[in-house]
Amino acid sequence: MCPPGAAKPAAPAKARATIADVALAAQVSKATVSRYLNGRTDILTPDMAKRVQEAIASLQYRPSPMAQALKHGRTRLIGLAVADVTNPFSVAVLQGAEKACQAAGYLLVLFNLGNEAGRERDAMHALSAYQLDGMILNRVDTSAQLWQDAQLHGKPIVLVDRFQEGLDADFVTVDNPGVIQIAMDHLQQQGFDEVLLVTEPIAAASSRTARQQAFARYLQSQATSMQGSVWESTPDSANAIALQQQLQQWRDKALQAGRHPAVLAGNAVASLRVATAVHALGWVPGRELGIIGVDETDWAALVGPGLSTVAQPTDALGQAAATCLIERIQGLQSPARIVELPGTIIVRGSTKSPNH
């Protein structure tokens, strides 16, 4: 007996009913119960079917979803491997993918690659080890062909944001040239004519390459009215100081030439590094220089007078990637598809016209 005020011991958990329990209660074989559960009531007598139905209700029997899935070769589990979960882009894509998975009755399993190629190998191994039905992949290392084993096992893959040469898979991405076009058009309309593209290392991702190439093409088409250059940024502290120095020297040179400088940050990570460097220099976006970034973030509106951005449709990208993958899992046979979605500009004070 428990002492006064003490918690009573919990009652033993009731054992979960099994097919054997149902068969015993209904006085039929386990094979008969299995046929009933699989919808094969056409080969059962009405009396048998009724007894099995009543036994299931009485025992509150529930089939194991995992066992059922494995029996039919499907677990309804989808993997999402993102290059860097600390990147706001990854989180937003995750949320979109999760919506589409929930709507279709799938569960999403997240793999954070942490920008480490070795962890990408682990994620691909999980396709078979954990019986995932397929994978949405935001690649880290596009040089390593880690996806071949997955294809050999018939596991579909959908790429998001970063393309992979040689992989016959659907690819979902923002319209990268269009995003740069939107940003550069806005800067030009505002009167900026000297633009510095600050980006994470370009060679590491096809999306960065596409944006850098679109930037170069834009400058070439506007050679008489705009000039520009590129700065590749890394996360180490030495590079952070170097970015401050680069911004200072680049701005001084532009002003001496009578030009109006603006920074185009290639993604949310680059935008944060630029905003940090500008703050360290004691500058205010939209006053000492213009700034526009690719990717909308929760903090963009809080940077100085607000950071202008070209927002990627991250939620839609995630939903589109999951939808493409589910279609493949369910048997869609067609050539690999490329889904490109447009960006949307959000104008704030960081791109205030330098002429005002």
C-alpha positions as a printed NumPy array, in Angstrom:
array([[  0.   ,   0.   ,   0.   ],
       [  1.342,   3.433,  -0.928],
       [  2.033,   5.879,   1.909],
       [ -0.333,   8.908,   2.092],
       [  0.407,  11.389,  -0.695],
       [  2.599,   8.99 ,  -2.657],
       [  1.843,   8.255,  -6.276],
       [  0.221,   4.911,  -6.957],
       [  2.18 ,   2.53 ,  -9.149],
       [  1.088,   2.642, -12.763],
       [ -1.082,  -0.222, -13.927],
       [  0.727,  -2.658, -16.194],
       [  0.37 ,  -1.641, -19.821],
       [ -2.172,  -3.739, -21.66 ],
       [ -0.473,  -5.931, -24.217],
       [ -1.21 ,  -4.939, -27.791],
       [ -3.491,  -7.412, -29.541],
       [ -1.935,  -9.497, -32.299],
       [ -3.29 , -11.253, -35.366],
       [ -3.037, -14.486, -33.378],
       [ -5.313, -12.998, -30.69 ],
       [ -7.857, -11.94 , -33.302],
       [ -7.758, -15.381, -34.93 ],
       [ -8.297, -17.102, -31.571],
       [-11.208, -14.831, -30.652],
       [-12.865, -15.262, -34.053],
       [-12.091, -19.005, -34.172],
       [-10.425, -18.722, -37.569],
       [ -6.868, -19.07 , -38.865],
       [ -4.33 , -16.217, -38.923],
       [ -4.398, -16.463, -42.721],
       [ -8.122, -15.696, -42.655],
       [ -7.524, -12.608, -40.505],
       [ -4.768, -11.507, -42.869],
       [ -7.089, -11.881, -45.865],
       [ -9.727,  -9.807, -44.097],
       [ -7.195,  -7.049, -43.296],
       [ -6.016,  -6.998, -46.914],
       [ -9.553,  -6.529, -48.221],
       [ -9.936, -10.083, -49.531],
       [-13.396, -10.495, -47.984],
       [-14.651, -11.874, -51.317],
       [-13.04 , -15.228, -50.501],
       [-14.408, -15.359, -46.938],
       [-17.849, -16.515, -45.9  ],
       [-20.068, -13.75 , -44.478],
       [-19.988, -15.504, -41.099],
       [-16.179, -15.603, -41.046],
       [-15.892, -11.956, -42.037],
       [-18.381, -10.959, -39.336],
       [-16.539, -12.898, -36.621],
       [-13.19 , -11.362, -37.609],
       [-14.718,  -7.865, -37.675],
       [-16.216,  -8.33 , -34.216],
       [-12.96 ,  -9.736, -32.803],
       [-10.976,  -6.791, -34.173],
       [-13.428,  -4.343, -32.584],
       [-13.517,  -6.21 , -29.278],
       [ -9.735,  -6.476, -28.981],
       [ -9.153,  -2.971, -30.425],
       [ -6.638,  -4.516, -32.805],
       [ -4.626,  -2.118, -34.949],
       [ -2.246,  -3.391, -37.647],
       [  1.34 ,  -2.141, -37.384],
       [  1.758,   0.595, -40.037],
       [  5.457,  -0.274, -40.44 ],
       [  4.757,  -3.974, -40.845],
       [  2.047,  -3.261, -43.4  ],
       [  4.334,  -0.888, -45.269],
       [  7.244,  -3.327, -45.37 ],
       [  4.934,  -6.081, -46.566],
       [  3.948,  -3.946, -49.541],
       [  7.477,  -2.619, -50.129],
       [  6.636,   0.934, -49.005],
       [  7.249,   2.616, -45.648],
       [  5.704,   6.   , -46.577],
       [  8.907,   7.574, -45.27 ],
       [ 10.645,  10.22 , -47.383],
       [ 14.116,  11.584, -46.674],
       [ 15.059,  15.235, -47.01 ],
       [ 18.81 ,  15.855, -46.988],
       [ 19.714,  19.557, -46.74 ],
       [ 23.199,  20.957, -47.147],
       [ 22.955,  23.217, -44.091],
       [ 19.985,  23.334, -41.722],
       [ 21.223,  26.658, -40.284],
       [ 20.562,  28.272, -43.667],
       [ 17.049,  29.835, -43.619],
       [ 16.529,  28.518, -47.151],
       [ 16.832,  24.919, -45.921],
       [ 14.337,  25.425, -43.099],
       [ 11.784,  27.043, -45.394],
       [ 12.115,  24.271, -48.003],
       [ 11.681,  21.711, -45.216],
       [  8.417,  23.317, -44.142],
       [  7.061,  23.259, -47.679],
       [  8.071,  19.642, -48.244],
       [  6.476,  18.613, -44.965],
       [  3.135,  20.127, -46.007],
       [  3.059,  18.122, -49.236],
       [  4.121,  14.927, -47.449],
       [  1.452,  15.272, -44.778],
       [ -1.224,  15.908, -47.388],
       [ -0.229,  12.705, -49.211],
       [  0.145,  10.579, -46.068],
       [  3.945,  10.439, -45.946],
       [  6.343,  11.214, -43.103],
       [  9.479,  13.295, -43.67 ],
       [ 12.856,  12.296, -42.22 ],
       [ 15.399,  15.147, -42.047],
       [ 19.137,  14.724, -42.659],
       [ 21.336,  17.75 , -41.964],
       [ 24.505,  17.363, -44.02 ],
       [ 26.233,  20.272, -42.277],
       [ 28.022,  21.121, -45.535],
       [ 30.065,  17.928, -45.111],
       [ 30.284,  15.59 , -48.091],
       [ 30.823,  12.546, -45.866],
       [ 27.443,  13.01 , -44.226],
       [ 25.825,  12.994, -47.651],
       [ 27.096,   9.428, -48.064],
       [ 25.387,   8.493, -44.778],
       [ 22.11 ,  10.026, -45.938],
       [ 22.203,   8.064, -49.199],
       [ 22.951,   4.872, -47.25 ],
       [ 19.816,   5.524, -45.17 ],
       [ 17.676,   5.144, -48.287],
       [ 18.114,   1.388, -48.052],
       [ 19.103,   0.969, -44.396],
       [ 15.923,   2.657, -43.134],
       [ 13.711,   1.563, -46.026],
       [ 12.972,   5.119, -47.159],
       [ 10.755,   5.302, -50.23 ],
       [ 12.788,   8.133, -51.776],
       [ 14.951,  11.178, -51.093],
       [ 14.779,  14.929, -51.674],
       [ 18.407,  15.963, -51.971],
       [ 20.049,  19.372, -51.563],
       [ 23.594,  18.297, -52.433],
       [ 26.843,  19.259, -50.717],
       [ 29.393,  17.615, -52.995],
       [ 28.343,  17.535, -56.639],
       [ 31.638,  15.892, -57.64 ],
       [ 30.978,  12.618, -55.8  ],
       [ 28.506,  10.233, -57.434],
       [ 26.917,   8.947, -54.226],
       [ 23.477,   8.588, -55.752],
       [ 24.229,   5.592, -57.985],
       [ 23.511,   2.963, -55.321],
       [ 20.103,   4.535, -54.688],
       [ 19.214,   4.3  , -58.364],
       [ 20.399,   0.693, -58.507],
       [ 17.909,  -0.107, -55.732],
       [ 15.117,   1.678, -57.582],
       [ 14.863,   4.512, -55.072],
       [ 13.784,   7.8  , -56.684],
       [ 15.635,  11.028, -55.935],
       [ 14.529,  14.615, -56.512],
       [ 17.129,  17.388, -56.486],
       [ 16.333,  20.78 , -55.02 ],
       [ 18.362,  23.979, -55.58 ],
       [ 21.562,  22.222, -56.716],
       [ 21.769,  20.366, -60.019],
       [ 23.77 ,  17.197, -60.562],
       [ 25.19 ,  16.345, -63.967],
       [ 24.617,  12.724, -64.931],
       [ 21.767,  12.1  , -62.468],
       [ 18.472,  11.277, -64.184],
       [ 16.25 ,  12.951, -61.611],
       [ 13.669,  15.704, -61.339],
       [ 15.191,  19.07 , -60.42 ],
       [ 13.303,  21.8  , -58.542],
       [ 14.824,  25.257, -58.337],
       [ 14.172,  28.963, -58.334],
       [ 14.698,  30.725, -61.663],
       [ 18.24 ,  31.819, -60.796],
       [ 18.837,  34.028, -63.863],
       [ 15.44 ,  35.613, -63.257],
       [ 16.286,  36.339, -59.611],
       [ 19.466,  38.169, -60.63 ],
       [ 17.6  ,  40.027, -63.367],
       [ 15.037,  41.259, -60.824],
       [ 17.718,  42.418, -58.381],
       [ 19.88 ,  44.147, -60.987],
       [ 16.932,  45.827, -62.687],
       [ 15.895,  47.253, -59.32 ],
       [ 19.389,  48.508, -58.515],
       [ 19.68 ,  50.154, -61.917],
       [ 16.265,  51.782, -61.588],
       [ 17.302,  53.161, -58.202],
       [ 20.422,  54.741, -59.712],
       [ 23.149,  52.323, -58.576],
       [ 25.798,  51.713, -61.209],
       [ 28.617,  49.898, -59.348],
       [ 27.581,  46.477, -58.011],
       [ 29.547,  43.982, -55.922],
       [ 28.188,  40.42 , -55.903],
       [ 29.052,  38.831, -52.546],
       [ 28.569,  35.073, -52.647],
       [ 29.547,  31.897, -50.873],
       [ 32.169,  29.867, -52.83 ],
       [ 30.74 ,  29.623, -56.323],
       [ 32.13 ,  26.264, -57.405],
       [ 30.418,  24.476, -54.522],
       [ 26.849,  24.863, -55.825],
       [ 25.196,  25.029, -59.229],
       [ 22.767,  27.704, -57.995],
       [ 25.669,  30.037, -57.14 ],
       [ 27.269,  29.364, -60.5  ],
       [ 24.005,  30.167, -62.271],
       [ 23.649,  33.438, -60.358],
       [ 27.245,  34.481, -60.998],
       [ 26.86 ,  33.755, -64.705],
       [ 23.59 ,  35.696, -64.867],
       [ 25.303,  38.599, -63.068],
       [ 28.123,  38.597, -65.634],
       [ 25.669,  38.509, -68.541],
       [ 23.676,  41.383, -67.1  ],
       [ 26.774,  43.548, -66.719],
       [ 27.824,  42.718, -70.258],
       [ 24.415,  43.788, -71.575],
       [ 24.583,  47.039, -69.577],
       [ 28.296,  47.737, -70.101],
       [ 27.762,  51.436, -70.829],
       [ 25.792,  52.094, -67.639],
       [ 26.811,  49.528, -64.972],
       [ 29.998,  47.925, -63.698],
       [ 30.487,  45.111, -61.238],
       [ 32.751,  42.591, -59.562],
       [ 32.487,  39.427, -57.464],
       [ 33.688,  38.617, -53.939],
       [ 33.568,  35.045, -52.607],
       [ 32.976,  34.906, -48.862],
       [ 33.74 ,  32.083, -46.403],
       [ 32.706,  31.797, -42.742],
       [ 36.12 ,  32.134, -41.078],
       [ 36.949,  35.249, -39.052],
       [ 39.865,  36.226, -41.292],
       [ 37.52 ,  36.331, -44.254],
       [ 35.041,  38.419, -42.242],
       [ 37.743,  41.061, -41.708],
       [ 38.755,  40.777, -45.349],
       [ 35.145,  41.423, -46.367],
       [ 35.104,  44.629, -44.334],
       [ 38.333,  45.741, -45.991],
       [ 37.013,  44.806, -49.43 ],
       [ 33.813,  46.778, -48.909],
       [ 35.739,  49.82 , -47.684],
       [ 38.209,  49.806, -50.595],
       [ 35.579,  48.994, -53.199],
       [ 33.251,  51.75 , -51.982],
       [ 36.046,  54.329, -51.819],
       [ 37.085,  53.519, -55.368],
       [ 33.501,  53.725, -56.643],
       [ 32.888,  57.101, -54.996],
       [ 36.156,  58.483, -56.334],
       [ 34.963,  57.544, -59.821],
       [ 31.65 ,  59.286, -59.212],
       [ 29.704,  56.032, -59.123],
       [ 26.928,  54.794, -56.816],
       [ 27.84 ,  51.493, -55.096],
       [ 25.484,  48.679, -54.116],
       [ 26.02 ,  45.12 , -52.887],
       [ 24.082,  42.141, -54.238],
       [ 24.294,  39.302, -51.69 ],
       [ 23.93 ,  35.917, -53.373],
       [ 21.91 ,  34.217, -50.619],
       [ 20.799,  34.623, -47.003],
       [ 24.183,  33.538, -45.624],
       [ 25.985,  36.136, -47.73 ],
       [ 23.395,  38.77 , -46.775],
       [ 24.079,  38.191, -43.09 ],
       [ 27.836,  38.449, -43.604],
       [ 27.423,  41.694, -45.559],
       [ 25.066,  43.138, -42.933],
       [ 27.556,  42.202, -40.192],
       [ 30.459,  43.823, -42.057],
       [ 28.459,  46.971, -42.791],
       [ 27.521,  47.26 , -39.114],
       [ 31.172,  46.796, -38.068],
       [ 32.139,  49.637, -40.419],
       [ 29.562,  51.905, -38.806],
       [ 27.572,  52.215, -42.04 ],
       [ 23.831,  52.216, -42.57 ],
       [ 22.373,  50.284, -45.537],
       [ 20.832,  52.711, -47.981],
       [ 23.085,  55.546, -46.802],
       [ 26.731,  54.623, -47.434],
       [ 25.788,  52.001, -50.002],
       [ 22.834,  50.048, -51.337],
       [ 22.229,  46.4  , -50.414],
       [ 19.884,  43.808, -51.859],
       [ 19.987,  40.12 , -51.012],
       [ 18.698,  36.922, -52.545],
       [ 16.46 ,  35.111, -49.995],
       [ 13.905,  36.687, -47.696],
       [ 14.56 ,  36.097, -43.971],
       [ 12.836,  36.869, -40.691],
       [ 15.538,  39.403, -39.841],
       [ 15.751,  41.246, -43.188],
       [ 13.25 ,  43.898, -42.098],
       [ 15.303,  44.549, -38.938],
       [ 18.607,  45.458, -40.639],
       [ 18.905,  49.256, -40.573],
       [ 16.009,  50.685, -42.587],
       [ 15.207,  47.165, -43.786],
       [ 17.051,  44.964, -46.248],
       [ 15.615,  44.719, -49.76 ],
       [ 15.451,  41.12 , -50.94 ],
       [ 14.443,  38.913, -53.832],
       [ 12.485,  36.193, -52.064],
       [ 12.712,  32.625, -53.271],
       [  9.384,  30.743, -53.192],
       [ 10.893,  28.342, -50.662],
       [  7.603,  26.914, -49.436],
       [  6.524,  26.227, -53.02 ],
       [  9.951,  24.749, -53.835],
       [  9.626,  22.306, -50.938],
       [  6.092,  21.355, -51.889],
       [  7.026,  20.906, -55.556],
       [ 10.024,  18.708, -54.687],
       [  7.938,  16.478, -52.409],
       [  5.131,  16.267, -54.972],
       [  7.558,  15.26 , -57.731],
       [  9.081,  12.579, -55.507],
       [  5.726,  11.151, -54.433],
       [  4.675,  10.94 , -58.075],
       [  7.838,   8.963, -58.819],
       [  7.293,   6.688, -55.809],
       [  3.776,   5.996, -57.029],
       [  5.091,   4.877, -60.385],
       [  5.293,   7.899, -62.674],
       [  7.544,   7.087, -65.624],
       [  8.66 ,  10.086, -67.667],
       [ 11.855,  11.921, -68.605],
       [ 13.438,  13.916, -65.784],
       [ 11.643,  17.205, -65.206],
       [ 13.002,  20.655, -64.383],
       [ 10.681,  22.826, -62.3  ],
       [ 11.702,  26.507, -62.13 ],
       [  9.763,  28.935, -59.942],
       [ 10.07 ,  32.744, -60.012],
       [ 11.419,  35.003, -57.272],
       [  9.636,  38.076, -55.885],
       [ 11.223,  41.388, -54.944],
       [ 10.59 ,  42.964, -51.541],
       [ 11.765,  46.579, -51.52 ],
       [ 12.958,  48.185, -48.281],
       [ 15.175,  51.087, -47.281],
       [ 18.524,  49.456, -48.078],
       [ 18.091,  50.248, -51.781],
       [ 16.938,  53.839, -51.356],
       [ 18.052,  55.827, -54.389],
       [ 21.489,  57.411, -53.825],
       [ 20.239,  60.483, -55.712],
       [ 17.749,  61.337, -52.941]])
